[in-house]
Amino acid sequence: MIHLYDARKYEAGPFSELKVSQSSVEDFLKTKGQQTPQAARELSRSEWASLKFDSSGKHMLVTTRSGMAMSLDGFTAEVQQAFLAPATNTTNIDPDSFTIDDEDVAPASNKIVACFTPDDRFILGGCSNGTIQCWEAATGRLVRQLDGHADAVTALAFNPKLAMFASSCTNTALWCW
């Protein structure tokens, strides 16, 4: 459930509630053929880590603790696209004992930070394998992968006025767009 508030009238409560059901996320992942039914079910149950609006307010970007980002319609909360972080070394993980809510058990490949580009055409995703993925927001197609971090990317932000973004892990990098 997403509650939208007017910051000037917070005490009045939310002016809108948007419902995102687990089944709608699961169905989207299955329909797009991105995941097996079991993987789609696990991804759809993942805890949300962040929510951001694009510059127009027409779309929201949600990141999860399981390495997935989703773009949602800003008015209906319908899933528009899903973006998956590339997997890293998960050979020591027993899938039968893995629980997404357990931070100590979750593999490093289950981390993603993401943001819209200022023109809202692309979504950048910083991943735990040190790469930055660039996806087309409308189609979900991976356009480019940027390498350069030695560790998991933990922060990613685009400068809204300059063609530049910053990413960081144990070091910080500035990238020209």
N, C-alpha and C positions, 0 to 999 in steps of 0.2 A: 504494500500500500504506500503510495506517495501522497503526502499532504502538501499542498501549495498554499503559502501564506503571503499576505501583504505585509511587508516589514513595518509599514506605518501603522497597521491595525492588527498587530499580532494577537492582542488579547481577544479579538473577535473570533479567533479560530481560523481554520483553513477555509479558503474560498473555493477550493476544489480538491477532490480526492481522486486519484488515479489508481486503478487496481491492475497489478501485473501478477497474473497467476503463474504458478510453477508449471501448470500443464500447457499454458500458451508458449512459454519459453521452450519446454521440452518438445512440443509439436513443431515449433519453428526449426529447431536443430535437427529433428528427424526429417522434416520436409526438405530442408536444404541439403540433406545427405552428408552433413558435416560429421556426424557422430553415429555410433552404433546406438541402439535403443538404451542400453545400460549406461553408456557414457553420457548420452543426452539427459537421462534422468538425473545422474549425479551432478552434471553441470547446472541443470535447472534448479537444483536444491542449494546451490552455493550461496554463501552469505555475501551480501553486497558490501563493497569497500568504499565506493565513492559514486557520486552522481553530479554531473555537470551539464549545463545547458550550452547549446551552440550560440553563436552571436545573434541569430535571428529569434531564438526562443522556440523554434519549431521542432527541435530534436533534443533529446537528452542522451548523454553517454554514461552508462553505468559500468563500473568495473567490479569484478567479483574476486573473491579470494581463491578461486580455482583456475585462474589464468584466462578468463574470458571477459571480453568487453562487449556490451550490446548497445546499439543505438535504438532508442525508443521514440515513437511519435510524441511530441511535446504536448499534444492535446488529448490523445486517447491512450497513450502508454503502450500501444501496439508495438511488438518487436519488429524493427525494420531490418537490422543486420546483426550478425554476431561475428566477433573477431577473436580468434584463439591464438594465444601465445605459443610459440614453438616449444616443444618438449625438450627438456634437457635430460640429464642422467636420472632416470627413475628406476634403474635396475634393482635397487635395494628396497623398493617399496612393494609390500604385499597388498595387492588391490583388495583382497577380502578384509583386511584389517584397516584399510585407509578410511579416515573420516575427514571430511573437508573442514569441519569446525575445529579440529584439533591442530593448533598452530605448531606443536612440537612434532607431529607426525607428517604434516603437509610437506611435500617435497618442494624444493626451491622453484621448480618449474611452474608452480601454481601462483606465481606473483605476476601482476601486470599493473602498470600505471598508464593512463591514456589521456589524450586531449584532442580537441578539434583544432585544425588549422584555422587561421583567422577568416578565410573565405568559406569555411565549413565544407570544403570539397573532400578533405582527407582527414583521416584519424591516425594519429601517431600512437604507437603502443611501445612502451619500454618494458623489456622482458628480463627475466631472471638469468637468461643465458648471455646477457650483456649486449644484446642487439636491440635496435629500434625498428619496429615494423611500421610501414606506411601503407595503409589501406585506403581504397576509394570508399568514401562514406556511403554513396548510393548503392554500390554493387557488392561491397565487401571484398573486392579483388585486391590481393596483395600486389602493390605496385613496386615497392622497393624495400630492401633490408639494409640498414646501416649498421656497420660494425665499428667498434672502437672502445667499448668499455670492457674492463677486465673482470667486472663483477656484475651482479644484478642491478639493473637500472631501477632506482627507487624514487626518482622525481623527474618530471618532464613538464615543461611549460613553454608555450609559444608566445613570442612578443607580438602583441596585436598590431603594432605600427611598423615594425621592421621585419624584413624577411629573414628572421632568425629565431631559433629556439634553443633552449638549454636542457641538458639532461645531466643526471648525476648518479654516481654509484659511490665508490670511495674517492672518485675524482669528479670534476665537473667539466663538461664539454659544451662549447657553443657551436652551433651548426648554422651555416647559411642555407637558406631555403632556396 
